[in-house]
């Protein structure tokens, strides 16, 4: 009997290369809430020899939706990676599931885009160098030449792609050429607005970071504006980039308290610390397959 073709809803990520011996796989599920989902998923994995090592789930009662993340060991599992989702259709069809499979043994390729500000870029380079980010760092791309030396220090290819006389669209096209084969794009304070076409090439695979003072303090020098207004909390937001600027599904946020005693320089310094921390947290969550996106918002299994 021939194997059925995968449905469009069966999004399989990072399964093309053969996995290393052992390791785990992550199954991400979204479907209308119903009785028996957990039992059906567990029974399928048990029947094929899987040992489940972690399960997290969430029911959205307002929308009647069920979300689940199941991580299981590949040792003893009797299906090859490209066989899992077709075989799982006996369950996914029954519950009208959207499914995604990730292999933790396959390291995704990341590209970092930055402009002049170095704090987020240097933080990610350092975390990757220390082994904290389980991914292949393919490139640093910038519209300024400032980060060439830092990239070389960390052994990452650097590409200076300025906006030339041929305009922004041509610059974007050159950047997209460099992103061929990249699984995740991280905007480490990349101060260029991406076109809808650019974002559409990487759905839910571009992570952006910005201050959380929006929409009150837009434009240049937001921390100066916040200081002038006497705000008591500043923060940072990491989200997936969409065609709507700074309005994509949120991955991570954090805040810090400030007072009238803090100078503008202290506002800026604390804001930069938060931006680096929150961006790194968002990248780790994405790499660990702990994020599901539905209807413009995220379910994050932290």
C-alpha positions as CSV (number, residue, x, y, z in Angstrom):
1,X,0.0,0.0,0.0
2,X,1.5,3.4,-1.0
3,X,2.2,6.0,1.7
4,X,-0.3,8.9,1.5
5,X,1.0,12.3,0.6
6,X,1.4,14.7,3.5
7,X,-1.4,17.3,3.9
8,X,-0.5,21.0,3.6
9,X,-1.1,21.3,7.4
10,X,1.7,18.8,8.1
11,X,4.6,21.2,8.4
12,X,7.8,19.2,8.9
13,X,10.8,21.3,9.8
14,X,14.5,20.3,9.8
15,X,13.9,16.6,8.9
16,X,15.8,16.5,5.7
17,X,19.3,15.7,7.0
18,X,19.7,12.3,8.7
19,X,19.7,12.5,12.5
20,X,22.7,11.6,14.6
21,X,22.4,8.4,16.6
22,X,19.9,8.8,19.5
23,X,18.5,12.3,20.3
24,X,14.9,13.3,20.5
25,X,12.1,14.5,18.3
26,X,9.5,17.1,19.1
27,X,5.9,16.9,17.9
28,X,3.9,20.1,18.0
29,X,0.1,19.9,17.7
30,X,-2.7,22.4,17.3
31,X,-6.4,21.3,17.0
32,X,-9.9,21.9,18.2
33,X,-10.2,20.7,21.8
34,X,-11.8,17.3,22.2
35,X,-11.8,14.3,24.4
36,X,-9.2,11.6,23.8
37,X,-6.5,13.7,22.2
38,X,-3.8,13.0,24.8
39,X,-4.6,9.3,24.9
40,X,-4.5,9.0,21.1
41,X,-1.1,10.8,20.8
42,X,0.4,8.8,23.6
43,X,-0.9,5.5,22.2
44,X,0.5,6.2,18.7
45,X,4.0,6.9,20.2
46,X,3.9,3.9,22.5
47,X,2.8,1.6,19.6
48,X,5.9,2.7,17.6
49,X,8.3,2.3,20.5
50,X,8.8,5.9,21.6
51,X,9.8,6.8,25.1
52,X,8.2,10.2,25.9
53,X,10.5,12.4,27.9
54,X,8.5,15.6,28.2
55,X,4.9,16.6,27.6
56,X,3.3,20.1,27.8
57,X,-0.2,21.1,26.8
58,X,-2.6,24.0,26.9
59,X,-6.3,24.4,26.3
60,X,-7.6,27.7,25.1
61,X,-11.2,27.6,26.4
62,X,-12.2,30.9,24.8
63,X,-11.3,29.6,21.3
64,X,-11.9,25.9,22.0
65,X,-8.3,25.0,20.9
66,X,-5.8,22.4,22.2
67,X,-2.0,22.8,21.9
68,X,0.6,20.2,22.8
69,X,4.3,19.7,22.7
70,X,5.6,16.1,23.0
71,X,9.3,15.3,23.1
72,X,10.3,11.7,22.7
73,X,13.5,9.6,22.3
74,X,14.4,8.3,18.9
75,X,16.3,5.2,20.3
76,X,13.9,2.3,19.8
77,X,11.4,4.4,17.7
78,X,10.5,2.3,14.6
79,X,9.7,5.2,12.2
80,X,12.2,7.2,10.2
81,X,11.7,11.0,10.5
82,X,10.1,11.3,7.1
83,X,7.6,8.6,8.0
84,X,6.3,10.1,11.3
85,X,3.8,12.6,10.0
86,X,2.3,10.4,7.3
87,X,1.9,7.6,9.8
88,X,0.5,10.0,12.4
89,X,-2.3,11.0,10.0
90,X,-4.5,8.3,11.6
91,X,-4.5,10.6,14.6
92,X,-4.2,14.0,13.0
93,X,-7.0,13.4,10.5
94,X,-9.3,12.3,13.4
95,X,-8.8,15.5,15.4
96,X,-8.2,18.0,12.5
97,X,-4.7,18.7,13.7
98,X,-2.0,20.9,12.4
99,X,1.3,19.1,13.1
100,X,5.0,19.9,13.0
101,X,8.0,17.7,13.7
102,X,11.4,18.9,14.8
103,X,14.5,16.8,15.3
104,X,16.8,18.1,18.1
105,X,19.7,16.3,16.5
106,X,19.5,18.6,13.5
107,X,21.0,22.0,14.1
108,X,19.2,24.9,12.3
109,X,21.2,27.6,10.5
110,X,20.9,31.1,11.9
111,X,21.8,34.5,10.4
112,X,22.1,37.6,12.6
113,X,21.2,41.0,11.0
114,X,22.4,44.1,12.8
115,X,22.9,47.8,12.2
116,X,25.1,50.0,14.4
117,X,24.1,49.1,17.9
118,X,26.2,46.2,19.1
119,X,24.6,45.0,22.3
120,X,22.2,42.3,21.0
121,X,24.6,41.1,18.4
122,X,27.6,40.7,20.7
123,X,25.4,39.0,23.3
124,X,24.2,36.4,20.8
125,X,27.7,35.9,19.4
126,X,29.0,35.2,22.9
127,X,26.2,32.9,23.8
128,X,26.7,30.9,20.6
129,X,30.5,30.7,21.2
130,X,29.9,29.3,24.7
131,X,27.6,26.6,23.4
132,X,24.4,28.1,24.8
133,X,22.6,28.3,21.4
134,X,22.4,24.9,19.7
135,X,22.5,26.1,16.1
136,X,24.9,26.8,13.3
137,X,25.7,30.5,13.1
138,X,25.9,31.0,9.3
139,X,26.4,34.7,9.0
140,X,26.3,38.2,10.4
141,X,24.8,40.7,7.9
142,X,24.8,44.4,8.4
143,X,24.1,47.6,6.5
144,X,27.1,49.1,8.3
145,X,30.7,47.8,8.4
146,X,31.1,48.2,12.2
147,X,30.8,44.6,13.2
148,X,33.3,43.0,10.9
149,X,36.0,42.7,13.5
150,X,33.7,41.2,16.2
151,X,32.3,38.7,13.7
152,X,35.8,37.6,12.7
153,X,36.8,37.2,16.4
154,X,33.9,34.7,16.9
155,X,34.6,33.0,13.6
156,X,31.4,34.0,11.9
157,X,31.3,35.2,8.2
158,X,30.5,38.9,8.0
159,X,28.7,40.5,5.1
160,X,28.5,44.3,4.7
161,X,25.4,45.0,2.6
162,X,24.7,48.8,2.5
163,X,21.8,50.5,0.8
164,X,23.4,51.7,-2.4
165,X,22.4,53.9,-5.3
166,X,20.2,51.1,-6.6
167,X,17.9,51.5,-3.6
168,X,16.5,49.5,-0.7
169,X,14.8,46.8,-2.8
170,X,18.1,45.9,-4.4
171,X,19.8,45.8,-1.0
172,X,17.1,43.5,0.3
173,X,17.5,41.2,-2.7
174,X,21.3,40.9,-1.9
175,X,20.5,40.1,1.7
176,X,18.0,37.4,0.7
177,X,20.6,35.8,-1.5
178,X,22.9,35.6,1.6
179,X,20.0,34.0,3.5
180,X,19.6,31.1,1.2
181,X,19.5,27.9,3.3
182,X,19.0,29.8,6.6
183,X,16.3,28.5,8.9
184,X,16.1,31.4,11.3
185,X,16.8,35.2,10.9
186,X,17.4,37.2,14.0
187,X,17.1,41.0,13.9
188,X,19.7,42.0,16.5
189,X,18.8,45.7,16.4
190,X,18.6,45.8,12.6
191,X,17.3,49.2,12.0
192,X,15.8,48.7,8.6
193,X,12.1,48.1,7.9
194,X,11.7,44.8,6.1
195,X,9.3,44.6,3.1
196,X,6.3,42.3,3.2
197,X,8.0,40.2,0.5
198,X,11.1,39.7,2.7
199,X,9.0,38.7,5.7
200,X,6.9,36.4,3.7
201,X,9.9,34.3,2.8
202,X,10.4,33.4,6.5
203,X,7.0,33.0,8.1
204,X,7.5,32.8,11.9
205,X,11.2,32.5,11.3
206,X,12.3,36.1,11.8
207,X,12.7,37.2,15.4
208,X,12.8,40.9,16.2
209,X,13.6,42.9,19.4
210,X,12.5,46.3,20.4
211,X,11.7,48.3,23.5
212,X,8.3,47.8,25.1
213,X,7.5,51.5,25.4
214,X,5.4,51.3,22.2
215,X,3.0,52.8,21.2
216,X,3.5,55.7,23.5
217,X,7.1,56.6,22.5
218,X,7.6,56.1,18.8
219,X,10.5,57.3,16.7
220,X,14.0,58.3,17.7
221,X,15.2,58.3,21.3
222,X,12.3,56.4,23.0
223,X,14.1,56.2,26.3
224,X,14.7,60.0,26.3
225,X,11.0,60.4,25.7
226,X,10.1,58.0,28.5
227,X,12.5,59.7,30.9
228,X,10.9,63.1,30.1
229,X,7.5,61.6,30.9
230,X,8.6,60.1,34.2
231,X,7.8,56.5,33.4
232,X,8.3,53.9,36.2
233,X,8.8,50.7,34.1
234,X,10.8,50.1,30.9
235,X,10.9,46.8,29.0
236,X,11.7,44.8,25.9
237,X,9.7,42.7,23.6
238,X,10.8,39.9,21.2
239,X,8.4,38.8,18.6
240,X,8.1,37.2,15.2
241,X,8.3,39.8,12.4
242,X,5.3,40.3,10.2
243,X,4.3,42.8,7.6
244,X,2.8,44.9,10.4
245,X,5.8,46.6,11.9
246,X,6.4,45.6,15.6
247,X,3.0,43.8,15.8
248,X,4.0,40.2,15.3
249,X,3.3,37.3,17.7
250,X,5.2,37.8,21.0
251,X,7.8,35.3,22.1
252,X,9.2,36.9,25.2
253,X,9.1,40.1,27.3
254,X,10.6,41.5,30.4
255,X,10.6,44.7,32.4
256,X,12.7,46.7,34.8
257,X,11.7,49.4,37.3
258,X,13.1,52.9,37.0
259,X,12.7,56.0,39.1
260,X,13.2,59.7,39.0
261,X,16.7,59.2,40.3
262,X,17.7,57.4,37.0
263,X,19.4,59.4,34.3
264,X,18.6,59.1,30.6
265,X,21.9,57.2,30.3
266,X,20.7,54.7,32.9
267,X,17.4,54.3,31.1
268,X,19.3,53.4,27.9
269,X,21.7,51.1,29.7
270,X,18.9,49.1,31.4
271,X,16.9,49.0,28.2
272,X,19.9,47.6,26.3
273,X,20.4,44.9,29.0
274,X,16.8,43.9,28.7
275,X,16.8,43.8,24.9
276,X,19.8,41.5,24.9
277,X,18.3,39.2,27.5
278,X,14.9,39.0,26.0
279,X,16.2,38.4,22.5
280,X,18.4,35.5,23.6
281,X,15.5,34.0,25.5
282,X,13.3,34.2,22.4
283,X,15.9,32.6,20.2
284,X,16.4,29.7,22.7
285,X,12.6,29.1,22.8
286,X,12.4,28.9,19.0
287,X,15.4,26.6,18.7
288,X,14.0,24.3,21.3
289,X,10.7,24.0,19.4
290,X,8.7,25.5,22.4
291,X,6.6,27.9,20.4
292,X,3.3,27.5,18.6
293,X,1.7,30.3,16.7
294,X,-2.1,30.6,16.1
295,X,-4.2,33.5,15.0
296,X,-1.5,36.1,15.6
297,X,-0.4,35.0,19.1
298,X,1.9,32.5,20.6
299,X,1.6,29.5,23.0
300,X,5.1,29.3,24.6
301,X,6.0,26.1,26.5
302,X,8.8,27.6,28.5
